[in-house]
């Protein structure tokens, strides 16, 4: 399905009924927008991963303008501000008063930014392996220098300078960096999966746009129920940033996955689904004890 909003043609897809029977009456399930990472990829990998959540919420998948299955868009429109306003326009287009957001990695950054601007339309906020500002890039470069092979260090350098020349180089990047992203990386599976890539979008983000990204000081103003998920072995959005996000958002619940890399939804799949399902069932409660002993991000 497509939505024509703000001069863009966005692809979206829906999994699960919105209006369901509840004993003798009918009720609306919460609507959860799945905000993908990247940018420059598509939503397809997340569909299989998040499908079990469709009994708890109506899931809305979409691709950023110019990315994945959405229509091509001018390179200059690949900015976080544009993507955030597109999410709001898609919400309005679908006639929804309030939505939840499940944002992974870069999608978490888009989701936090959305929350600082359009909180009146939010019901839930789920932030998975993400960061509140541009510091994550400096920290990631330190980590890859410590843990990565020479080839991985070269691939990461291409990412952070926004230097992909074509989609083939993007595919090679994710294959090369696979063991950094996931504790249990399957090279053959990665090679068999062919998402739709847009190298201009990821170049625009890491080469220019993310260098000015910073919502850190605005996080205390977010009051919607929030679940933060971090991963102990995450190289690109280091775990201390998840701790900081949870500390700054009032009442946010933090869950740190001890045996996961950045691809937490793959490394500890069952536990990941359980945490998200539980959050959709019950409001999060602040748990200071869970945060003890966890490193904080450096300012």
C-alpha positions as CSV (number, residue, x, y, z in Angstrom):
1,X,0.0,0.0,0.0
2,X,1.1,3.6,-0.6
3,X,0.4,6.9,1.1
4,X,1.0,10.1,-0.8
5,X,2.2,12.6,1.9
6,X,4.2,15.7,1.9
7,X,5.3,15.3,-1.8
8,X,6.5,11.7,-1.2
9,X,5.0,8.3,-1.9
10,X,5.6,6.1,1.1
11,X,5.1,2.3,1.1
12,X,3.4,0.9,4.2
13,X,1.9,-2.4,5.2
14,X,-0.2,-3.5,8.1
15,X,-0.1,-6.7,10.1
16,X,-3.0,-7.6,12.4
17,X,-6.6,-6.5,12.9
18,X,-7.2,-3.2,14.6
19,X,-10.7,-3.8,15.9
20,X,-11.1,-7.2,17.7
21,X,-13.7,-9.0,19.7
22,X,-13.3,-8.8,23.5
23,X,-15.9,-11.0,25.1
24,X,-19.2,-9.4,24.5
25,X,-17.9,-6.2,23.0
26,X,-15.3,-4.9,20.5
27,X,-12.1,-3.1,21.3
28,X,-9.3,-1.3,19.4
29,X,-5.9,-2.7,19.7
30,X,-3.0,-0.2,20.0
31,X,-1.4,0.7,16.7
32,X,2.4,0.3,16.7
33,X,4.5,2.0,13.9
34,X,7.7,0.0,13.3
35,X,10.3,2.6,12.6
36,X,13.2,0.9,10.7
37,X,16.9,1.5,11.2
38,X,19.4,2.6,8.5
39,X,18.5,4.7,6.9
40,X,18.8,3.3,3.3
41,X,17.3,-0.1,3.9
42,X,13.8,-1.4,4.0
43,X,11.3,-2.9,6.5
44,X,11.3,-6.5,5.2
45,X,13.6,-8.1,7.7
46,X,11.5,-6.8,10.6
47,X,8.3,-8.4,9.4
48,X,9.3,-11.9,10.2
49,X,10.9,-10.8,13.5
50,X,8.0,-8.9,14.9
51,X,5.1,-10.9,13.5
52,X,4.3,-12.5,16.9
53,X,3.4,-9.1,18.3
54,X,0.4,-8.8,15.9
55,X,-1.9,-10.3,18.5
56,X,-1.1,-7.4,20.9
57,X,-1.0,-4.5,18.5
58,X,-1.8,-3.6,14.9
59,X,1.7,-3.3,13.4
60,X,2.3,-0.7,10.7
61,X,5.5,-1.2,8.7
62,X,6.8,1.5,6.4
63,X,9.9,2.6,4.4
64,X,11.4,6.0,4.6
65,X,10.9,8.2,1.5
66,X,13.2,7.2,-1.3
67,X,14.1,3.9,0.6
68,X,13.0,0.3,0.2
69,X,9.6,0.0,-1.5
70,X,8.8,3.7,-1.2
71,X,9.1,5.8,-4.4
72,X,12.4,7.5,-5.3
73,X,13.0,10.9,-3.6
74,X,15.6,13.7,-4.2
75,X,18.8,13.1,-2.2
76,X,18.4,16.3,-0.4
77,X,15.3,15.0,1.4
78,X,17.1,12.2,3.2
79,X,17.2,14.0,6.6
80,X,15.9,13.0,10.0
81,X,13.7,16.1,10.1
82,X,12.0,15.0,6.9
83,X,11.6,11.4,8.1
84,X,10.1,12.5,11.4
85,X,7.5,14.7,9.7
86,X,6.7,11.9,7.3
87,X,5.9,9.6,10.2
88,X,3.5,12.3,11.5
89,X,2.0,12.7,8.1
90,X,1.5,9.0,7.7
91,X,-0.3,8.9,11.1
92,X,-2.6,11.7,10.0
93,X,-3.2,10.0,6.6
94,X,-4.3,6.8,8.3
95,X,-6.7,8.8,10.5
96,X,-5.1,7.7,13.8
97,X,-5.3,9.8,16.9
98,X,-2.5,8.1,18.7
99,X,0.2,5.6,17.8
100,X,3.0,3.7,19.5
101,X,6.5,3.8,18.0
102,X,8.9,0.9,18.0
103,X,12.2,2.4,16.8
104,X,15.3,0.3,16.2
105,X,18.8,1.9,16.0
106,X,18.4,4.9,13.6
107,X,14.7,4.3,13.9
108,X,15.0,4.9,17.7
109,X,16.5,8.3,16.9
110,X,13.7,9.1,14.6
111,X,11.2,7.9,17.3
112,X,12.8,10.0,20.1
113,X,12.8,13.1,17.8
114,X,9.1,12.4,17.0
115,X,8.4,12.2,20.7
116,X,9.9,15.7,21.3
117,X,7.6,17.2,18.6
118,X,4.4,15.2,18.5
119,X,4.0,13.6,21.9
120,X,0.3,14.4,22.0
121,X,-0.1,11.6,19.3
122,X,1.9,9.0,21.2
123,X,0.7,6.1,23.3
124,X,3.8,4.0,23.7
125,X,7.5,4.4,22.9
126,X,9.9,1.5,22.5
127,X,13.5,2.4,21.9
128,X,15.8,-0.4,20.8
129,X,19.6,-0.2,20.7
130,X,19.7,3.5,19.9
131,X,21.4,6.7,21.1
132,X,20.3,10.3,22.1
133,X,22.9,12.2,20.1
134,X,25.8,12.1,17.7
135,X,28.3,10.9,20.4
136,X,27.5,7.3,19.4
137,X,29.5,7.7,16.3
138,X,32.7,8.6,18.1
139,X,32.2,5.8,20.6
140,X,31.5,3.3,17.8
141,X,34.8,4.2,16.1
142,X,36.6,3.5,19.4
143,X,34.9,0.2,19.8
144,X,35.6,-1.0,16.2
145,X,39.2,0.0,16.7
146,X,39.4,-2.2,19.8
147,X,37.4,-5.2,18.6
148,X,37.3,-5.2,14.8
149,X,39.5,-6.7,12.2
150,X,41.4,-4.4,9.8
151,X,38.8,-5.1,7.1
152,X,36.0,-4.2,9.6
153,X,37.8,-1.0,10.6
154,X,38.0,0.0,6.9
155,X,34.3,-0.8,6.3
156,X,33.3,1.2,9.4
157,X,35.4,4.2,8.2
158,X,33.4,4.1,4.9
159,X,30.1,4.2,6.8
160,X,31.1,7.1,9.1
161,X,32.4,9.3,6.2
162,X,29.3,8.6,4.2
163,X,31.3,7.0,1.4
164,X,29.2,4.3,-0.2
165,X,29.4,4.6,-3.9
166,X,26.7,2.1,-4.7
167,X,24.4,-0.5,-3.1
168,X,26.9,-3.3,-3.7
169,X,29.3,-1.6,-1.3
170,X,26.4,-1.4,1.2
171,X,25.8,-5.1,0.9
172,X,29.5,-5.8,1.3
173,X,29.6,-3.5,4.4
174,X,26.9,-5.5,6.2
175,X,28.5,-8.8,5.3
176,X,31.9,-7.6,6.5
177,X,30.5,-6.1,9.8
178,X,28.1,-9.0,10.5
179,X,30.1,-10.4,13.4
180,X,30.2,-6.9,15.0
181,X,26.4,-6.5,14.7
182,X,25.4,-10.0,15.9
183,X,26.8,-12.5,18.4
184,X,25.5,-15.3,16.2
185,X,26.0,-14.1,12.6
186,X,25.2,-16.3,9.7
187,X,27.1,-15.2,6.6
188,X,25.1,-17.5,4.2
189,X,21.8,-16.1,5.5
190,X,23.0,-12.6,5.1
191,X,24.1,-13.2,1.5
192,X,20.8,-14.8,0.6
193,X,18.8,-11.9,1.9
194,X,18.4,-9.0,-0.6
195,X,16.8,-5.9,0.9
196,X,16.3,-2.8,-1.2
197,X,19.2,-0.5,-0.4
198,X,19.7,3.2,-1.1
199,X,23.3,4.3,-0.5
200,X,22.5,8.0,-0.9
201,X,20.2,7.9,2.2
202,X,22.8,6.3,4.5
203,X,25.5,8.6,3.1
204,X,23.4,11.6,3.9
205,X,22.8,10.4,7.4
206,X,26.3,9.5,8.4
207,X,28.2,11.9,6.2
208,X,26.2,15.0,7.3
209,X,22.9,14.8,9.1
210,X,23.7,12.8,12.1
211,X,26.5,15.1,13.1
212,X,24.0,17.6,14.3
213,X,21.6,15.1,15.9
214,X,21.0,15.7,19.6
215,X,17.8,15.3,21.6
216,X,19.5,14.6,24.9
217,X,18.3,17.7,26.8
218,X,14.7,17.2,25.5
219,X,14.3,13.6,26.8
220,X,13.1,14.6,30.3
221,X,10.0,16.2,28.6
222,X,8.9,12.8,27.2
223,X,6.1,11.5,29.5
224,X,4.6,8.6,27.5
225,X,5.2,5.1,28.7
226,X,8.7,4.1,27.4
227,X,10.6,0.9,27.2
228,X,14.3,1.1,26.5
229,X,16.2,-2.0,25.2
230,X,20.0,-2.1,25.1
231,X,22.6,-4.7,24.2
232,X,25.7,-5.3,26.2
233,X,27.9,-6.1,23.1
234,X,26.5,-3.4,20.9
235,X,29.3,-1.7,18.9
236,X,27.5,1.0,17.1
237,X,25.0,2.2,19.7
238,X,27.0,1.3,22.8
239,X,25.0,0.2,25.9
240,X,25.8,3.2,28.0
241,X,23.5,5.3,25.6
242,X,20.5,3.1,26.4
243,X,21.2,3.6,30.1
244,X,21.4,7.4,29.6
245,X,18.1,7.4,27.6
246,X,16.3,5.4,30.3
247,X,17.7,7.7,33.0
248,X,16.6,10.9,31.3
249,X,13.1,9.8,30.3
250,X,10.9,9.9,33.4
251,X,9.6,6.5,34.4
252,X,11.3,4.7,31.5
253,X,11.9,1.0,31.9
254,X,15.4,-0.3,30.9
255,X,16.1,-3.9,29.8
256,X,19.8,-4.7,29.0
257,X,20.4,-7.8,27.0
258,X,23.6,-9.3,28.2
259,X,24.2,-11.8,25.4
260,X,23.4,-9.6,22.4
261,X,25.1,-7.4,19.9
262,X,23.3,-4.6,18.0
263,X,21.0,-7.1,16.4
264,X,19.4,-7.9,19.7
265,X,16.2,-9.1,18.0
266,X,18.2,-11.9,16.4
267,X,20.7,-12.7,19.2
268,X,18.0,-13.1,21.9
269,X,14.9,-13.4,19.9
270,X,12.5,-15.0,22.4
271,X,13.4,-12.8,25.3
272,X,13.2,-9.7,23.0
273,X,9.7,-10.6,21.9
274,X,8.7,-11.3,25.6
275,X,9.9,-7.9,26.7
276,X,8.0,-6.0,24.0
277,X,4.9,-8.1,24.5
278,X,5.0,-7.4,28.3
279,X,5.4,-3.7,27.7
280,X,2.4,-3.7,25.4
281,X,0.4,-5.5,28.2
282,X,1.5,-3.4,31.2
283,X,2.7,0.2,31.7
284,X,6.4,0.3,32.5
285,X,7.5,0.9,36.0
286,X,10.7,2.7,36.9
287,X,13.2,0.3,38.2
288,X,16.3,2.0,39.6
289,X,17.9,-1.3,40.8
290,X,18.1,-2.5,37.2
291,X,20.3,0.4,36.3
292,X,22.9,-0.1,39.1
293,X,26.4,-0.9,37.9
294,X,25.7,0.0,34.2
295,X,28.1,2.5,32.6
296,X,26.8,5.9,31.6
297,X,27.5,7.6,28.3
298,X,30.2,10.2,28.4
299,X,29.3,13.8,27.7
